[in-house]
Amino acid sequence: MSVAPRLSALLAALLAAACDADRPASPAQRPAPAASARAPGSAGADPAPPPDADRSYARPAAERVVAIGDVHGDIEATRAALRIAGAIDGSDRWIGGKLVLVQTGDELDRGDGEQAIVDLFDRLAEEARAAGGAVYALNGNHEVMNVQLDFRYVTEGGFKDFEDAPGLDTAASRLAPVPPPARARAAAFVPGGPYAKKLAARDVIITVGDTVFAHGGVLPSHTRYGVGRINREVRAWMEGKAPSPPAVVVAEDSPVWARLYSSDPPPTPGSSPCAALDKALAAMSAKRMVVGHTVQRNGITSACGDKVWRIDVGMASHYGGKPAALEIAGDTVRILTGDTSDATGDKGEKKRSAGAEKK
């Protein structure tokens, strides 16, 4: 579907789409799933994929890695999580040193501070690199949706938020059907637009050392398709160099939409989801996976014998949860919270929470 009809259809339905349960766009709004895609419930029956020879998604191991889940347009929750991680000071400047920070996607939608959040992570990536650390912000389903011009979960403030964004071409002919209140956001996120290009610089899936990070989860079918290939194809689409998103990323069991590992009660070793997880981890030469996407109402949880950690705690004001982060140091995994016992030292460095610790 061309940009103009898509915008007309989506914006006409915007006010009627105030649903709290994320779901992919309707079949009329997105490509059909890839022919090789399988239903999530059958993932455990897939043959084991071979080890992935394309390791372009792999990042070096680090002494300390901290992951933060969905922040959904809430800049204050974002700052709180970054301070819990020991990444920033009170002026939002990097103090993490060689820390590697991963944000697992969904910075967009449901809140009014999206531009500030995207820009903050971009700036912190530069500051961390200069200090010997790293910041990797990933694309989640809401980043993909916005580049699809699917604005179902945008707030009124979210439309206004991008009116002052630099580099917008709101007079482009392809945006002519867009109502004026939404035109700035559409110009920012349309493939090839300035904020679409910012998102294009981010991956969908990475590993840091022996840990996989993705928004929804990596299934065996994704490793067979090729993790590096997924990242490259999404990047090309967001940059405006491909006519549509790859089907593998907009399918219901895509790496940004999958919920196979995030059910409640958590899947246990020997179950179909855990069998699928074992195959995906083996293909990526990894020990564990960290995912967001599905809110864990009681804080960060694990499943499949601690081989998958679910870190979306609903910290954005839309959900009302409390900020938290996950620390990985070698084989030790700890949940970090904003407990009042966490003091700020004389040097302004955030001390680590004494939260739950698991091997």
Steps between C-alpha positions, in 0.01 A plus 500: 500500500634845413567758767198721428223234526669349805505836676139574412380163630708508816424856598128454436502209744724663758235620743326162495816306574553575869565136586742414778611165354773543241444307183645516151321704238215327321585288194390790280761722663799266495659232285403139558727296729796335337421163346749335734343652813339253742237553765665586832342200669674263261844660531636228728439239227726676251820319407805651665646776281871485419736740678475848349806568284414869456603654831449865400257536792762395759656752737798428726450375853520762774578490869163654581189513281172660604173468309195728518158411363213695346480870590217613270540875477561556873819702529496507880469121526779473244728721706415306817588168335826640363598620848413164652734351240779737603507644149424871550534774757247764600579697184436200273870463419669163463675379815494129418862476388540162326143395574309350206137609509227336290150644459277231352268724296164674530620849575206626292122537549274527807684808631597856406880496543603284207726743313695574818542128572625409153739795501621417851596144406675621186704751701580249773625255236759758394601585857524133599715421197742777598524353852561144383143382553206455267128570470288281272138607456299241306189530288179359644157455350408864567802626310402276208138616523594867482714450191203311355306822577283301737416764760239308700680551831618860457379748761380850415822628653693249292378664181596843629836373624648482150381837373841650589708205379783609269520399137130436435358531150134546585432635150597172330232393254476152653383659826225709338218273629616532860293734722713793622513385866667175397715623215813577701507155657438336164786700346727394786429127475415432136771274353796724423378770741740635764371291791452192284870534416585525869313174559668347194834533678368261768474123481207271573711224656850500648716292728738641757736222594283194564169685547240561228294819511177552306170672559259208471730201467708304251344175377672218310327618181674838538845345526428289193398816314816672623530744790745720310267490200207618713704796627616593150156474340331708770776760470460525122124548532526767770759688295255507209710265287244216495130534412360315803607341828617138485210265570700328775492814715127578470372146551322427829792283611768742382796595720317820602152347548570152642376416850593131504742537791299759695188315612361493852558257663854493363591206275710234670784281372367221279208707370459586131601867549815400691591244234472776238713729718771235533517464121517875440771544763703212359483649150632831635761341732335671798409407859199722561256742340361832626165623366250780560159552335276317749439683828602310813270655758709393800839601362769327299454124475681202348385178334637177357741453788627861485589467131264784408446820695186711445581864580197704392376617840249754365707787637337762275224708655251337263540177699600632843785259572828578673831540314740207516794358308682171457872468567715226348854462629661180382263219595324703768167664417346753740184705503565868576223713645456855623488394865552792737796313651685569174698810591689735274868507584717807536607465136143486376525135397190289556563208733354168388179378656511192717209357302446133417812318391500185288763298319 
